Amino acid sequence: MPDVDAASEPAGRPYRTEVPLRWSDMDAYGHVNNVQYLRLLEDARVIGFREWFGEERSLLDTGVIVSRHEIEYVAPLTYRPQPIEVDMWVTSVHGAGFNLGYAVRDPESLGERVYAVAETGLVLYDFTTARPRRLTDDDRAVLAVHAGDQVAFRWSRR
């Protein structure tokens, strides 16, 4: 598969965090299983949201649910003990939610090889009323700091 070019990255420097791989992430072919990528993205979100929003008002504590995922696998990721890096940025914001873009990278390869690009739709949710809730101005301000371009999936560049 071809490497993802610079068009896959947001305009500014995205938020970047390390995420460890687990031995159980590996499939019979020695690659990280495609389903495990969702866990890697979730781990990056948990780490990122605590840093973005702070421990006191994390979206994870007030309620946020996943509405969709889209992942494009670019290259096979084989298990290794070193963590991978996940770049994460906001691609759009709407009334009750927002979308996050990601690039799953190998920080140790020349040119930081990209293994996958992805996007997740998230909706703020009030579990007491079982209804979505609107973003606050404070939420929007935090998300604006991390805004970037749309994820450049290969199918979208045709």
Phi and psi in degrees as a GROMACS rama.xvg file:
@    title "Ramachandran Plot"
@    xaxis  label "Phi"
@    yaxis  label "Psi"
@TYPE xy
-73.8729  154.84  PRO-2
-71.1873  149.724  ASP-3
-79.0385  136.379  VAL-4
-90.266  -176.569  ASP-5
-61.7645  -19.3684  ALA-6
-64.9788  -14.7436  ALA-7
-82.2147  -8.53336  SER-8
-102.545  154.08  GLU-9
-68.2657  166.608  PRO-10
-61.7089  -47.8626  ALA-11
-94.3203  178.111  GLY-12
-69.2693  121.774  ARG-13
-75.9137  163.16  PRO-14
-64.1633  137.392  TYR-15
-131.323  134.655  ARG-16
-139.884  155.758  THR-17
-90.8451  141.716  GLU-18
-131.99  123.508  VAL-19
-73.3926  148.33  PRO-20
-89.378  153.845  LEU-21
-113.488  148.197  ARG-22
-54.6399  -37.1895  TRP-23
-73.1094  -7.20501  SER-24
-71.2112  -19.2943  ASP-25
-77.8412  141.433  MET-26
-98.0468  -173.851  ASP-27
-63.5484  -19.0179  ALA-28
-93.4718  1.99109  TYR-29
83.8237  5.3679  GLY-30
-99.317  156.528  HIS-31
-66.5932  125.882  VAL-32
-64.034  143.772  ASN-33
-57.0007  -34.8624  ASN-34
-65.7357  -31.9988  VAL-35
-68.2677  -20.3565  GLN-36
-60.0078  -34.4488  TYR-37
-62.4184  -38.3343  LEU-38
-66.7983  -41.6129  ARG-39
-59.8602  -42.0988  LEU-40
-66.4425  -40.3115  LEU-41
-63.2129  -44.4701  GLU-42
-58.8137  -42.5017  ASP-43
-63.0513  -41.2944  ALA-44
-62.6385  -44.2062  ARG-45
-60.5262  -47.3332  VAL-46
-63.2064  -48.0782  ILE-47
-63.3116  -45.7233  GLY-48
-63.3394  -35.9707  PHE-49
-63.4954  -38.441  ARG-50
-75.9769  -40.2184  GLU-51
-68.2427  -48.3416  TRP-52
-101.297  -11.9118  PHE-53
86.5775  160.414  GLY-54
-66.762  -32.5392  GLU-55
-72.8805  -30.7084  GLU-56
-134.158  39.4834  ARG-57
-61.9765  139.69  SER-58
-61.0064  -26.9111  LEU-59
-64.9284  -33.3777  LEU-60
-81.7295  -30.4543  ASP-61
-90.68  -13.8229  THR-62
114.895  112.39  GLY-63
-147.768  136.135  VAL-64
-125.061  155.714  ILE-65
-84.1289  130.511  VAL-66
-103.251  -23.2088  SER-67
-167.809  158.763  ARG-68
-133.446  145.389  HIS-69
-138.032  127.205  GLU-70
-131.124  136.072  ILE-71
-119.306  117.549  GLU-72
-84.882  124.573  TYR-73
-102.45  -39.5814  VAL-74
-151.306  150.534  ALA-75
-67.8902  136.888  PRO-76
-106.171  115.078  LEU-77
-91.9813  150.524  THR-78
-62.8294  141.449  TYR-79
-154.563  158.691  ARG-80
-72.8233  -21.9422  PRO-81
-76.4425  145.666  GLN-82
-69.8143  158.792  PRO-83
-94.4117  169.63  ILE-84
-113.538  144.433  GLU-85
-122.031  120.28  VAL-86
-85.4705  142.177  ASP-87
-143.679  135.563  MET-88
-151.749  161.953  TRP-89
-88.3157  126.164  VAL-90
-99.4462  -25.5325  THR-91
-164.363  156.361  SER-92
-132.001  137.924  VAL-93
-137.129  -175.751  HIS-94
-48.1415  -51.231  GLY-95
-117.32  12.0451  ALA-96
-170.437  -167.457  GLY-97
-162.188  167.637  PHE-98
-116.475  142.62  ASN-99
-114.479  137.697  LEU-100
-101.662  153.835  GLY-101
-141.838  152.829  TYR-102
-132.469  123.011  ALA-103
-92.9323  120.193  VAL-104
-125.034  159.743  ARG-105
-104.237  107.36  ASP-106
-70.0606  -15.1123  PRO-107
-96.1437  -7.86644  GLU-108
-86.6043  153.025  SER-109
-63.6095  124.667  LEU-110
80.3011  8.17549  GLY-111
50.1014  72.6151  GLU-112
-52.855  137.425  ARG-113
-98.049  128.333  VAL-114
-95.7193  -31.2909  TYR-115
-159.286  151.685  ALA-116
-120.224  150.605  VAL-117
-154.51  166.23  ALA-118
-143.728  139.566  GLU-119
-124.231  132.801  THR-120
-92.4536  132.121  GLY-121
-125.8  141.978  LEU-122
-125.998  129.676  VAL-123
-69.9382  136.934  LEU-124
-139.569  134.15  TYR-125
-98.2372  107.399  ASP-126
-71.1075  -21.6605  PHE-127
-69.0242  -44.7655  THR-128
-94.7482  -8.22658  THR-129
57.561  44.8813  ALA-130
-141.747  152.599  ARG-131
-62.2808  155.415  PRO-132
-128.884  151.269  ARG-133
-74.8631  150.425  ARG-134
-66.7981  141.443  LEU-135
-84.5097  167.019  THR-136
-61.2139  -37.534  ASP-137
-63.4562  -42.9959  ASP-138
-59.5429  -46.5538  ASP-139
-60.874  -39.023  ARG-140
-64.4402  -42.59  ALA-141
-64.3108  -45.2818  VAL-142
-63.6962  -36.1318  LEU-143
-61.9608  -33.2245  ALA-144
-62.3073  -29.3237  VAL-145
-106.431  17.7874  HIS-146
-71.553  143.994  ALA-147
-151.432  -170.518  GLY-148
-73.2464  166.512  ASP-149
-63.2495  154.193  GLN-150
-70.3045  129.861  VAL-151
-91.9914  79.2902  ALA-152
-67.5804  149.87  PHE-153
-57.3132  -39.9074  ARG-154
-64.8934  -25.9901  TRP-155
-82.7867  -10.8755  SER-156
-95.8171  3.68164  ARG-157
